[in-house]
């Protein structure tokens, strides 16, 4: 029966090409606009580390001066060096990582392909647990160890793109990287790794490419490497360097890995006790105010997804609704034109259910055609977004299999829904009246 209905639908399309084209175009435009904006939203709101986002948590302490304390205000998003190092030494979590962004001037060796001139790359100063915590894939070698952190070892992990640039993609493990006047022994090369959004340090960019060089945090302090990102200092900070342990400056991001809800509760209790202890010792001035936020909670708190993107999605689906209303009108007009045909079918024995099914299948066929056109328009829209690159996130937007399936499912569901009223009107046609008028 479905094949018969599809054959009737194709015959109907050929007999009213203009009207059919208008319906397909309306659906395609509505679906194309909706799926383009929805694809952007999915990219920006995606889980950047699936399967681990609930066990990785951002640590926050209220470390600021007491005179500017505001009850109920969120604690500082970053830690001082003293607090971060104390938490690291306690080792109360399964894994923990302190980090900040930075920059290095790469000085290629004479044996590098083409002997390129020195250039600057983004860097991250962190601890050994960073790599297993964030499930970074390795192309060559591996991460450094906790012993390297303690020994302030001059080691580095580099990105695949930097390996390609400096060593032509060959295995560079064991070779020397010259950067900002110092030598680093390369211990590993990351494979392609691009968390979107850049959740663990949005201060250096919410949608940005992964840094090219990773070095131990302790080594960065020894070599006085410059840092990037936000830094907040208070009190008399002019007599010390912001990176010194005793400096009243918050600039370090701190993440922990906790496997269970019980572990999370225990760590939160530990943070409260630590804050109480530091306040009693005179280091912290504000009342205890701590937070532990998972990756998903952290992204929601930071409002990573721009509000204008959400607004665009609502506007696009509003446009789709207008397109569906127009499609309903066109289907009704088509139904009225075919009233004599429907009357003849009913007189020959077709039931109301069969007529209703015929028109629903016809609407679904329009939806499939509109879905194909909508997918083409969505692909064009995504290509234009990536081409324009007017925002940081534009280069990460892409069409995938989920978008493909969602496009056709949405188009089919929308047109079937739009076709219910015309189908109901069609099955209500009175055969006798149509035959008499004929």
Secondary structure, 3 states (H helix, E strand, C coil): CHHHHHHHHHHHHHHCHHHHHHHHHHHHHHHHHHHHHHHHHHHHHCCCCCCCCCCEEEEEECCCCHHHCCCCCCCCCCECHHHHHHHHHHCCCCEEEEEEEEEEEECCCCCCHHHCCCEEEEEEEECCHHHHHCCCCEEEECCCCHHHHHCCCCEEEECHHHHHHHHCCCCCCCCEEEECCEEEEEEEEECCCCCCCCHHHHHHCCCCCCCCEEEEHHHHHHCCCCEECCCEECCCCCCCCCCCCCCCEECEEEEEECCCHHHHHHHHHHHHHHHHHHHHCCCCCCCCCEEEEEHHHHHHHHCCCCHHHHHHHHHHHHHHHHHHHHHHHHHHHHHHHCHHHHHHHHHCCCCHHHHHHHHHHHHHHHHHHHHHHHHHHHHHHHHHHHHHCCCCCHHHCCCCHHHHHHHHHHHHHHHHHHHHHHHHHHHCCCHHHHHHHC
